[in-house]
Amino acid sequence: MARKDGILVKLLGGDVHREDQLVYGTRTLENLADYHVDKVLVGACGLTADGLVSPREEHGHLIKEMIKRADQVIILPITPNSVKVCCFA
């Protein structure tokens, strides 16, 4: 995506988790507070009446904060091999 003209990709600070291939943690949430985005693409393991389903609690907190800072939320369904479920609204 970063190779496309007109698209700016930002990487927040924090810990890179090998299994998930994403960055999250306290520093990530602190960095995220400085941003507002037009669109956020969110990968979710599932959707319930209570909200999205995420494999890890930390991941859920990050997505919740990202959603607050976006004009448009685009949900991308994913199917991981094994999931520890936690819900967040």
GITANOR-V592440 format. One record per residue. N is the residue number from 0. RES is the residue in three letters. PSI is psi as a letter, one per 30 degrees, with the letter a starting at -180 (999 if undefined). BURIAL is # if it has 24 or more other ideal C-beta (glycine too) atoms within 12 Angstrom, else .. Layout:
# GITANOR-V592440
n=N res=RES psi=PSI burial=BURIAL
n=N res=RES psi=PSI burial=BURIAL
This chain:
# GITANOR-V592440
n=0 res=MET psi=e burial=.
n=1 res=ALA psi=f burial=.
n=2 res=ARG psi=f burial=.
n=3 res=LYS psi=k burial=.
n=4 res=ASP psi=k burial=.
n=5 res=GLY psi=g burial=.
n=6 res=ILE psi=k burial=.
n=7 res=LEU psi=k burial=.
n=8 res=VAL psi=k burial=.
n=9 res=LYS psi=k burial=.
n=10 res=LEU psi=k burial=.
n=11 res=LEU psi=l burial=#
n=12 res=GLY psi=l burial=.
n=13 res=GLY psi=a burial=.
n=14 res=ASP psi=k burial=.
n=15 res=VAL psi=k burial=.
n=16 res=HIS psi=j burial=.
n=17 res=ARG psi=e burial=.
n=18 res=GLU psi=e burial=.
n=19 res=ASP psi=f burial=#
n=20 res=GLN psi=h burial=.
n=21 res=LEU psi=l burial=#
n=22 res=VAL psi=k burial=#
n=23 res=TYR psi=l burial=#
n=24 res=GLY psi=a burial=#
n=25 res=THR psi=e burial=.
n=26 res=ARG psi=e burial=.
n=27 res=THR psi=e burial=#
n=28 res=LEU psi=e burial=#
n=29 res=GLU psi=e burial=.
n=30 res=ASN psi=e burial=.
n=31 res=LEU psi=f burial=#
n=32 res=ALA psi=f burial=.
n=33 res=ASP psi=f burial=.
n=34 res=TYR psi=l burial=.
n=35 res=HIS psi=k burial=.
n=36 res=VAL psi=l burial=#
n=37 res=ASP psi=e burial=.
n=38 res=LYS psi=k burial=.
n=39 res=VAL psi=k burial=#
n=40 res=LEU psi=k burial=.
n=41 res=VAL psi=k burial=#
n=42 res=GLY psi=k burial=#
n=43 res=ALA psi=k burial=#
n=44 res=CYS psi=f burial=#
n=45 res=GLY psi=l burial=.
n=46 res=LEU psi=k burial=.
n=47 res=THR psi=l burial=.
n=48 res=ALA psi=f burial=.
n=49 res=ASP psi=f burial=.
n=50 res=GLY psi=a burial=.
n=51 res=LEU psi=l burial=#
n=52 res=VAL psi=k burial=#
n=53 res=SER psi=k burial=#
n=54 res=PRO psi=f burial=#
n=55 res=ARG psi=k burial=#
n=56 res=GLU psi=e burial=.
n=57 res=GLU psi=e burial=#
n=58 res=HIS psi=e burial=#
n=59 res=GLY psi=e burial=#
n=60 res=HIS psi=e burial=.
n=61 res=LEU psi=e burial=#
n=62 res=ILE psi=e burial=#
n=63 res=LYS psi=e burial=#
n=64 res=GLU psi=e burial=#
n=65 res=MET psi=e burial=#
n=66 res=ILE psi=e burial=#
n=67 res=LYS psi=f burial=.
n=68 res=ARG psi=g burial=#
n=69 res=ALA psi=k burial=.
n=70 res=ASP psi=e burial=.
n=71 res=GLN psi=k burial=.
n=72 res=VAL psi=k burial=.
n=73 res=ILE psi=j burial=.
n=74 res=ILE psi=k burial=.
n=75 res=LEU psi=j burial=.
n=76 res=PRO psi=k burial=.
n=77 res=ILE psi=l burial=.
n=78 res=THR psi=i burial=.
n=79 res=PRO psi=l burial=.
n=80 res=ASN psi=e burial=.
n=81 res=SER psi=k burial=.
n=82 res=VAL psi=k burial=.
n=83 res=LYS psi=j burial=.
n=84 res=VAL psi=k burial=.
n=85 res=CYS psi=k burial=#
n=86 res=CYS psi=k burial=.
n=87 res=PHE psi=k burial=#
n=88 res=ALA psi=999 burial=.
